[in-house]
Amino acid sequence: MPDIPTGTELARPFLPTKDFDLSKRFYQALGFELRLDDEVAIFAAGSGGFVLQRRFEREWAENTMMQLMVDDLDAWWQHIESLELEKNFGVRPPRPPEVQPWGLRVAYVIDPSGVLWHVAQRRDGVAHD
């Protein structure tokens, strides 16, 4: 097996946008760092990130899910609620944190294009969280 190069690799999914500018404002309000604003918008999210593109297909958008693992879900939920996302961005109301059958405590946020975000609490001692 050949050696696989390693270094500073970073996987960044491309997300659809129905309204590119609205989506950029949405993600900036949530607290993601805008790193590039051009034909695409690159956002940093902790040690990862994502790319917003000027492309929208409803079926794709509404079947895309992202996960944001956080250290303090209660603080994140307080922040999410303070943004009044439904009023300010026309999205469905976020769902408050709840322990899911698979063991994670998760809040749900849907972006202006229909992408579902799982904002999940890291569990102590669980390395893959």
MODELLER restraints for C-alpha pairs under 7 A, 6 or more apart:
rsr = mdl.restraints
at = mdl.atoms
rsr.add(forms.Gaussian(group=physical.xy_distance, feature=features.Distance(at['CA:10:A'], at['CA:48:A']), mean=6.69, stdev=0.5))
rsr.add(forms.Gaussian(group=physical.xy_distance, feature=features.Distance(at['CA:12:A'], at['CA:48:A']), mean=6.88, stdev=0.5))
rsr.add(forms.Gaussian(group=physical.xy_distance, feature=features.Distance(at['CA:12:A'], at['CA:49:A']), mean=5.38, stdev=0.5))
rsr.add(forms.Gaussian(group=physical.xy_distance, feature=features.Distance(at['CA:12:A'], at['CA:50:A']), mean=4.53, stdev=0.5))
rsr.add(forms.Gaussian(group=physical.xy_distance, feature=features.Distance(at['CA:12:A'], at['CA:51:A']), mean=6.42, stdev=0.5))
rsr.add(forms.Gaussian(group=physical.xy_distance, feature=features.Distance(at['CA:13:A'], at['CA:50:A']), mean=5.11, stdev=0.5))
rsr.add(forms.Gaussian(group=physical.xy_distance, feature=features.Distance(at['CA:13:A'], at['CA:51:A']), mean=6.14, stdev=0.5))
rsr.add(forms.Gaussian(group=physical.xy_distance, feature=features.Distance(at['CA:14:A'], at['CA:50:A']), mean=5.99, stdev=0.5))
rsr.add(forms.Gaussian(group=physical.xy_distance, feature=features.Distance(at['CA:14:A'], at['CA:51:A']), mean=4.63, stdev=0.5))
rsr.add(forms.Gaussian(group=physical.xy_distance, feature=features.Distance(at['CA:14:A'], at['CA:52:A']), mean=5.78, stdev=0.5))
rsr.add(forms.Gaussian(group=physical.xy_distance, feature=features.Distance(at['CA:14:A'], at['CA:53:A']), mean=6.55, stdev=0.5))
rsr.add(forms.Gaussian(group=physical.xy_distance, feature=features.Distance(at['CA:15:A'], at['CA:51:A']), mean=6.01, stdev=0.5))
rsr.add(forms.Gaussian(group=physical.xy_distance, feature=features.Distance(at['CA:15:A'], at['CA:52:A']), mean=4.92, stdev=0.5))
rsr.add(forms.Gaussian(group=physical.xy_distance, feature=features.Distance(at['CA:15:A'], at['CA:53:A']), mean=6.16, stdev=0.5))
rsr.add(forms.Gaussian(group=physical.xy_distance, feature=features.Distance(at['CA:16:A'], at['CA:52:A']), mean=6.12, stdev=0.5))
rsr.add(forms.Gaussian(group=physical.xy_distance, feature=features.Distance(at['CA:16:A'], at['CA:53:A']), mean=5.58, stdev=0.5))
rsr.add(forms.Gaussian(group=physical.xy_distance, feature=features.Distance(at['CA:16:A'], at['CA:54:A']), mean=6.68, stdev=0.5))
rsr.add(forms.Gaussian(group=physical.xy_distance, feature=features.Distance(at['CA:16:A'], at['CA:55:A']), mean=5.33, stdev=0.5))
rsr.add(forms.Gaussian(group=physical.xy_distance, feature=features.Distance(at['CA:16:A'], at['CA:56:A']), mean=5.03, stdev=0.5))
rsr.add(forms.Gaussian(group=physical.xy_distance, feature=features.Distance(at['CA:16:A'], at['CA:61:A']), mean=5.99, stdev=0.5))
rsr.add(forms.Gaussian(group=physical.xy_distance, feature=features.Distance(at['CA:16:A'], at['CA:113:A']), mean=6.89, stdev=0.5))
rsr.add(forms.Gaussian(group=physical.xy_distance, feature=features.Distance(at['CA:17:A'], at['CA:23:A']), mean=6.48, stdev=0.5))
rsr.add(forms.Gaussian(group=physical.xy_distance, feature=features.Distance(at['CA:17:A'], at['CA:52:A']), mean=6.63, stdev=0.5))
rsr.add(forms.Gaussian(group=physical.xy_distance, feature=features.Distance(at['CA:17:A'], at['CA:53:A']), mean=6.19, stdev=0.5))
rsr.add(forms.Gaussian(group=physical.xy_distance, feature=features.Distance(at['CA:17:A'], at['CA:54:A']), mean=5.76, stdev=0.5))
rsr.add(forms.Gaussian(group=physical.xy_distance, feature=features.Distance(at['CA:17:A'], at['CA:55:A']), mean=5.77, stdev=0.5))
rsr.add(forms.Gaussian(group=physical.xy_distance, feature=features.Distance(at['CA:17:A'], at['CA:56:A']), mean=5.34, stdev=0.5))
rsr.add(forms.Gaussian(group=physical.xy_distance, feature=features.Distance(at['CA:17:A'], at['CA:113:A']), mean=5.45, stdev=0.5))
rsr.add(forms.Gaussian(group=physical.xy_distance, feature=features.Distance(at['CA:18:A'], at['CA:55:A']), mean=6.95, stdev=0.5))
rsr.add(forms.Gaussian(group=physical.xy_distance, feature=features.Distance(at['CA:18:A'], at['CA:56:A']), mean=5.26, stdev=0.5))
rsr.add(forms.Gaussian(group=physical.xy_distance, feature=features.Distance(at['CA:18:A'], at['CA:113:A']), mean=5.33, stdev=0.5))
rsr.add(forms.Gaussian(group=physical.xy_distance, feature=features.Distance(at['CA:20:A'], at['CA:54:A']), mean=5.98, stdev=0.5))
rsr.add(forms.Gaussian(group=physical.xy_distance, feature=features.Distance(at['CA:23:A'], at['CA:112:A']), mean=6.09, stdev=0.5))
rsr.add(forms.Gaussian(group=physical.xy_distance, feature=features.Distance(at['CA:26:A'], at['CA:89:A']), mean=6.83, stdev=0.5))
rsr.add(forms.Gaussian(group=physical.xy_distance, feature=features.Distance(at['CA:28:A'], at['CA:34:A']), mean=6.89, stdev=0.5))
rsr.add(forms.Gaussian(group=physical.xy_distance, feature=features.Distance(at['CA:30:A'], at['CA:80:A']), mean=6.92, stdev=0.5))
rsr.add(forms.Gaussian(group=physical.xy_distance, feature=features.Distance(at['CA:32:A'], at['CA:43:A']), mean=6.06, stdev=0.5))
rsr.add(forms.Gaussian(group=physical.xy_distance, feature=features.Distance(at['CA:32:A'], at['CA:44:A']), mean=5.86, stdev=0.5))
rsr.add(forms.Gaussian(group=physical.xy_distance, feature=features.Distance(at['CA:32:A'], at['CA:45:A']), mean=5.55, stdev=0.5))
rsr.add(forms.Gaussian(group=physical.xy_distance, feature=features.Distance(at['CA:33:A'], at['CA:43:A']), mean=5.33, stdev=0.5))
rsr.add(forms.Gaussian(group=physical.xy_distance, feature=features.Distance(at['CA:33:A'], at['CA:44:A']), mean=5.06, stdev=0.5))
rsr.add(forms.Gaussian(group=physical.xy_distance, feature=features.Distance(at['CA:33:A'], at['CA:45:A']), mean=6.87, stdev=0.5))
rsr.add(forms.Gaussian(group=physical.xy_distance, feature=features.Distance(at['CA:34:A'], at['CA:42:A']), mean=6.01, stdev=0.5))
rsr.add(forms.Gaussian(group=physical.xy_distance, feature=features.Distance(at['CA:34:A'], at['CA:43:A']), mean=4.58, stdev=0.5))
rsr.add(forms.Gaussian(group=physical.xy_distance, feature=features.Distance(at['CA:34:A'], at['CA:44:A']), mean=6.54, stdev=0.5))
rsr.add(forms.Gaussian(group=physical.xy_distance, feature=features.Distance(at['CA:35:A'], at['CA:42:A']), mean=5.36, stdev=0.5))
rsr.add(forms.Gaussian(group=physical.xy_distance, feature=features.Distance(at['CA:35:A'], at['CA:43:A']), mean=5.50, stdev=0.5))
rsr.add(forms.Gaussian(group=physical.xy_distance, feature=features.Distance(at['CA:35:A'], at['CA:44:A']), mean=6.67, stdev=0.5))
rsr.add(forms.Gaussian(group=physical.xy_distance, feature=features.Distance(at['CA:36:A'], at['CA:42:A']), mean=4.95, stdev=0.5))
rsr.add(forms.Gaussian(group=physical.xy_distance, feature=features.Distance(at['CA:40:A'], at['CA:51:A']), mean=6.62, stdev=0.5))
rsr.add(forms.Gaussian(group=physical.xy_distance, feature=features.Distance(at['CA:40:A'], at['CA:52:A']), mean=5.65, stdev=0.5))
rsr.add(forms.Gaussian(group=physical.xy_distance, feature=features.Distance(at['CA:40:A'], at['CA:53:A']), mean=4.89, stdev=0.5))
rsr.add(forms.Gaussian(group=physical.xy_distance, feature=features.Distance(at['CA:40:A'], at['CA:54:A']), mean=6.76, stdev=0.5))
rsr.add(forms.Gaussian(group=physical.xy_distance, feature=features.Distance(at['CA:41:A'], at['CA:51:A']), mean=5.63, stdev=0.5))
rsr.add(forms.Gaussian(group=physical.xy_distance, feature=features.Distance(at['CA:41:A'], at['CA:52:A']), mean=5.04, stdev=0.5))
rsr.add(forms.Gaussian(group=physical.xy_distance, feature=features.Distance(at['CA:41:A'], at['CA:53:A']), mean=6.72, stdev=0.5))
rsr.add(forms.Gaussian(group=physical.xy_distance, feature=features.Distance(at['CA:42:A'], at['CA:50:A']), mean=5.96, stdev=0.5))
rsr.add(forms.Gaussian(group=physical.xy_distance, feature=features.Distance(at['CA:42:A'], at['CA:51:A']), mean=4.49, stdev=0.5))
rsr.add(forms.Gaussian(group=physical.xy_distance, feature=features.Distance(at['CA:42:A'], at['CA:52:A']), mean=6.35, stdev=0.5))
rsr.add(forms.Gaussian(group=physical.xy_distance, feature=features.Distance(at['CA:43:A'], at['CA:49:A']), mean=5.44, stdev=0.5))
rsr.add(forms.Gaussian(group=physical.xy_distance, feature=features.Distance(at['CA:43:A'], at['CA:50:A']), mean=5.48, stdev=0.5))
rsr.add(forms.Gaussian(group=physical.xy_distance, feature=features.Distance(at['CA:43:A'], at['CA:51:A']), mean=6.25, stdev=0.5))
rsr.add(forms.Gaussian(group=physical.xy_distance, feature=features.Distance(at['CA:44:A'], at['CA:50:A']), mean=6.76, stdev=0.5))
rsr.add(forms.Gaussian(group=physical.xy_distance, feature=features.Distance(at['CA:61:A'], at['CA:113:A']), mean=6.21, stdev=0.5))
rsr.add(forms.Gaussian(group=physical.xy_distance, feature=features.Distance(at['CA:61:A'], at['CA:114:A']), mean=5.49, stdev=0.5))
rsr.add(forms.Gaussian(group=physical.xy_distance, feature=features.Distance(at['CA:61:A'], at['CA:115:A']), mean=5.34, stdev=0.5))
rsr.add(forms.Gaussian(group=physical.xy_distance, feature=features.Distance(at['CA:62:A'], at['CA:114:A']), mean=4.89, stdev=0.5))
rsr.add(forms.Gaussian(group=physical.xy_distance, feature=features.Distance(at['CA:62:A'], at['CA:115:A']), mean=5.58, stdev=0.5))
rsr.add(forms.Gaussian(group=physical.xy_distance, feature=features.Distance(at['CA:64:A'], at['CA:115:A']), mean=5.30, stdev=0.5))
rsr.add(forms.Gaussian(group=physical.xy_distance, feature=features.Distance(at['CA:64:A'], at['CA:116:A']), mean=6.38, stdev=0.5))
rsr.add(forms.Gaussian(group=physical.xy_distance, feature=features.Distance(at['CA:65:A'], at['CA:115:A']), mean=5.89, stdev=0.5))
rsr.add(forms.Gaussian(group=physical.xy_distance, feature=features.Distance(at['CA:65:A'], at['CA:116:A']), mean=4.74, stdev=0.5))
rsr.add(forms.Gaussian(group=physical.xy_distance, feature=features.Distance(at['CA:65:A'], at['CA:117:A']), mean=5.69, stdev=0.5))
rsr.add(forms.Gaussian(group=physical.xy_distance, feature=features.Distance(at['CA:66:A'], at['CA:116:A']), mean=6.31, stdev=0.5))
rsr.add(forms.Gaussian(group=physical.xy_distance, feature=features.Distance(at['CA:66:A'], at['CA:117:A']), mean=4.76, stdev=0.5))
rsr.add(forms.Gaussian(group=physical.xy_distance, feature=features.Distance(at['CA:66:A'], at['CA:118:A']), mean=6.12, stdev=0.5))
rsr.add(forms.Gaussian(group=physical.xy_distance, feature=features.Distance(at['CA:67:A'], at['CA:117:A']), mean=5.65, stdev=0.5))
rsr.add(forms.Gaussian(group=physical.xy_distance, feature=features.Distance(at['CA:67:A'], at['CA:118:A']), mean=4.64, stdev=0.5))
rsr.add(forms.Gaussian(group=physical.xy_distance, feature=features.Distance(at['CA:67:A'], at['CA:119:A']), mean=5.96, stdev=0.5))
rsr.add(forms.Gaussian(group=physical.xy_distance, feature=features.Distance(at['CA:68:A'], at['CA:118:A']), mean=6.12, stdev=0.5))
rsr.add(forms.Gaussian(group=physical.xy_distance, feature=features.Distance(at['CA:68:A'], at['CA:119:A']), mean=4.81, stdev=0.5))
rsr.add(forms.Gaussian(group=physical.xy_distance, feature=features.Distance(at['CA:68:A'], at['CA:120:A']), mean=6.15, stdev=0.5))
rsr.add(forms.Gaussian(group=physical.xy_distance, feature=features.Distance(at['CA:69:A'], at['CA:119:A']), mean=6.02, stdev=0.5))
rsr.add(forms.Gaussian(group=physical.xy_distance, feature=features.Distance(at['CA:69:A'], at['CA:120:A']), mean=4.91, stdev=0.5))
rsr.add(forms.Gaussian(group=physical.xy_distance, feature=features.Distance(at['CA:69:A'], at['CA:121:A']), mean=5.93, stdev=0.5))
rsr.add(forms.Gaussian(group=physical.xy_distance, feature=features.Distance(at['CA:69:A'], at['CA:122:A']), mean=6.01, stdev=0.5))
rsr.add(forms.Gaussian(group=physical.xy_distance, feature=features.Distance(at['CA:69:A'], at['CA:129:A']), mean=6.93, stdev=0.5))
rsr.add(forms.Gaussian(group=physical.xy_distance, feature=features.Distance(at['CA:70:A'], at['CA:119:A']), mean=6.98, stdev=0.5))
rsr.add(forms.Gaussian(group=physical.xy_distance, feature=features.Distance(at['CA:70:A'], at['CA:120:A']), mean=6.00, stdev=0.5))
rsr.add(forms.Gaussian(group=physical.xy_distance, feature=features.Distance(at['CA:70:A'], at['CA:121:A']), mean=5.21, stdev=0.5))
rsr.add(forms.Gaussian(group=physical.xy_distance, feature=features.Distance(at['CA:70:A'], at['CA:122:A']), mean=5.87, stdev=0.5))
rsr.add(forms.Gaussian(group=physical.xy_distance, feature=features.Distance(at['CA:71:A'], at['CA:121:A']), mean=5.88, stdev=0.5))
rsr.add(forms.Gaussian(group=physical.xy_distance, feature=features.Distance(at['CA:71:A'], at['CA:122:A']), mean=5.58, stdev=0.5))
rsr.add(forms.Gaussian(group=physical.xy_distance, feature=features.Distance(at['CA:72:A'], at['CA:121:A']), mean=6.34, stdev=0.5))
rsr.add(forms.Gaussian(group=physical.xy_distance, feature=features.Distance(at['CA:73:A'], at['CA:120:A']), mean=6.60, stdev=0.5))
rsr.add(forms.Gaussian(group=physical.xy_distance, feature=features.Distance(at['CA:73:A'], at['CA:121:A']), mean=5.24, stdev=0.5))
rsr.add(forms.Gaussian(group=physical.xy_distance, feature=features.Distance(at['CA:85:A'], at['CA:91:A']), mean=6.30, stdev=0.5))
rsr.add(forms.Gaussian(group=physical.xy_distance, feature=features.Distance(at['CA:86:A'], at['CA:92:A']), mean=5.66, stdev=0.5))
rsr.add(forms.Gaussian(group=physical.xy_distance, feature=features.Distance(at['CA:86:A'], at['CA:93:A']), mean=5.40, stdev=0.5))
rsr.add(forms.Gaussian(group=physical.xy_distance, feature=features.Distance(at['CA:89:A'], at['CA:112:A']), mean=6.68, stdev=0.5))
rsr.add(forms.Gaussian(group=physical.xy_distance, feature=features.Distance(at['CA:90:A'], at['CA:112:A']), mean=6.89, stdev=0.5))
rsr.add(forms.Gaussian(group=physical.xy_distance, feature=features.Distance(at['CA:91:A'], at['CA:110:A']), mean=6.53, stdev=0.5))
rsr.add(forms.Gaussian(group=physical.xy_distance, feature=features.Distance(at['CA:91:A'], at['CA:111:A']), mean=6.41, stdev=0.5))
rsr.add(forms.Gaussian(group=physical.xy_distance, feature=features.Distance(at['CA:91:A'], at['CA:112:A']), mean=5.56, stdev=0.5))
rsr.add(forms.Gaussian(group=physical.xy_distance, feature=features.Distance(at['CA:92:A'], at['CA:110:A']), mean=6.52, stdev=0.5))
rsr.add(forms.Gaussian(group=physical.xy_distance, feature=features.Distance(at['CA:94:A'], at['CA:108:A']), mean=5.53, stdev=0.5))
rsr.add(forms.Gaussian(group=physical.xy_distance, feature=features.Distance(at['CA:94:A'], at['CA:109:A']), mean=4.68, stdev=0.5))
rsr.add(forms.Gaussian(group=physical.xy_distance, feature=features.Distance(at['CA:94:A'], at['CA:110:A']), mean=6.86, stdev=0.5))
rsr.add(forms.Gaussian(group=physical.xy_distance, feature=features.Distance(at['CA:95:A'], at['CA:107:A']), mean=5.55, stdev=0.5))
rsr.add(forms.Gaussian(group=physical.xy_distance, feature=features.Distance(at['CA:95:A'], at['CA:108:A']), mean=4.95, stdev=0.5))
rsr.add(forms.Gaussian(group=physical.xy_distance, feature=features.Distance(at['CA:95:A'], at['CA:109:A']), mean=6.67, stdev=0.5))
rsr.add(forms.Gaussian(group=physical.xy_distance, feature=features.Distance(at['CA:96:A'], at['CA:107:A']), mean=4.94, stdev=0.5))
rsr.add(forms.Gaussian(group=physical.xy_distance, feature=features.Distance(at['CA:96:A'], at['CA:108:A']), mean=6.83, stdev=0.5))
rsr.add(forms.Gaussian(group=physical.xy_distance, feature=features.Distance(at['CA:97:A'], at['CA:105:A']), mean=6.05, stdev=0.5))
rsr.add(forms.Gaussian(group=physical.xy_distance, feature=features.Distance(at['CA:97:A'], at['CA:106:A']), mean=4.88, stdev=0.5))
rsr.add(forms.Gaussian(group=physical.xy_distance, feature=features.Distance(at['CA:97:A'], at['CA:107:A']), mean=4.07, stdev=0.5))
rsr.add(forms.Gaussian(group=physical.xy_distance, feature=features.Distance(at['CA:98:A'], at['CA:105:A']), mean=5.15, stdev=0.5))
rsr.add(forms.Gaussian(group=physical.xy_distance, feature=features.Distance(at['CA:98:A'], at['CA:106:A']), mean=5.48, stdev=0.5))
rsr.add(forms.Gaussian(group=physical.xy_distance, feature=features.Distance(at['CA:98:A'], at['CA:107:A']), mean=6.56, stdev=0.5))
rsr.add(forms.Gaussian(group=physical.xy_distance, feature=features.Distance(at['CA:99:A'], at['CA:105:A']), mean=3.96, stdev=0.5))
rsr.add(forms.Gaussian(group=physical.xy_distance, feature=features.Distance(at['CA:99:A'], at['CA:106:A']), mean=6.25, stdev=0.5))
rsr.add(forms.Gaussian(group=physical.xy_distance, feature=features.Distance(at['CA:100:A'], at['CA:106:A']), mean=6.87, stdev=0.5))
rsr.add(forms.Gaussian(group=physical.xy_distance, feature=features.Distance(at['CA:104:A'], at['CA:120:A']), mean=6.48, stdev=0.5))
rsr.add(forms.Gaussian(group=physical.xy_distance, feature=features.Distance(at['CA:104:A'], at['CA:121:A']), mean=6.58, stdev=0.5))
rsr.add(forms.Gaussian(group=physical.xy_distance, feature=features.Distance(at['CA:105:A'], at['CA:120:A']), mean=5.68, stdev=0.5))
rsr.add(forms.Gaussian(group=physical.xy_distance, feature=features.Distance(at['CA:105:A'], at['CA:121:A']), mean=5.58, stdev=0.5))
rsr.add(forms.Gaussian(group=physical.xy_distance, feature=features.Distance(at['CA:106:A'], at['CA:118:A']), mean=6.10, stdev=0.5))
rsr.add(forms.Gaussian(group=physical.xy_distance, feature=features.Distance(at['CA:106:A'], at['CA:119:A']), mean=5.50, stdev=0.5))
rsr.add(forms.Gaussian(group=physical.xy_distance, feature=features.Distance(at['CA:106:A'], at['CA:120:A']), mean=4.33, stdev=0.5))
rsr.add(forms.Gaussian(group=physical.xy_distance, feature=features.Distance(at['CA:106:A'], at['CA:121:A']), mean=6.50, stdev=0.5))
rsr.add(forms.Gaussian(group=physical.xy_distance, feature=features.Distance(at['CA:107:A'], at['CA:118:A']), mean=6.01, stdev=0.5))
rsr.add(forms.Gaussian(group=physical.xy_distance, feature=features.Distance(at['CA:107:A'], at['CA:119:A']), mean=5.15, stdev=0.5))
rsr.add(forms.Gaussian(group=physical.xy_distance, feature=features.Distance(at['CA:107:A'], at['CA:120:A']), mean=6.44, stdev=0.5))
rsr.add(forms.Gaussian(group=physical.xy_distance, feature=features.Distance(at['CA:108:A'], at['CA:116:A']), mean=6.92, stdev=0.5))
rsr.add(forms.Gaussian(group=physical.xy_distance, feature=features.Distance(at['CA:108:A'], at['CA:117:A']), mean=5.67, stdev=0.5))
rsr.add(forms.Gaussian(group=physical.xy_distance, feature=features.Distance(at['CA:108:A'], at['CA:118:A']), mean=5.02, stdev=0.5))
rsr.add(forms.Gaussian(group=physical.xy_distance, feature=features.Distance(at['CA:108:A'], at['CA:119:A']), mean=6.13, stdev=0.5))
rsr.add(forms.Gaussian(group=physical.xy_distance, feature=features.Distance(at['CA:109:A'], at['CA:116:A']), mean=5.93, stdev=0.5))
rsr.add(forms.Gaussian(group=physical.xy_distance, feature=features.Distance(at['CA:109:A'], at['CA:117:A']), mean=5.08, stdev=0.5))
rsr.add(forms.Gaussian(group=physical.xy_distance, feature=features.Distance(at['CA:109:A'], at['CA:118:A']), mean=6.79, stdev=0.5))
rsr.add(forms.Gaussian(group=physical.xy_distance, feature=features.Distance(at['CA:110:A'], at['CA:116:A']), mean=4.52, stdev=0.5))
rsr.add(forms.Gaussian(group=physical.xy_distance, feature=features.Distance(at['CA:110:A'], at['CA:117:A']), mean=5.98, stdev=0.5))
rsr.add(forms.Gaussian(group=physical.xy_distance, feature=features.Distance(at['CA:122:A'], at['CA:129:A']), mean=5.24, stdev=0.5))
rsr.add(forms.Gaussian(group=physical.xy_distance, feature=features.Distance(at['CA:123:A'], at['CA:129:A']), mean=6.45, stdev=0.5))
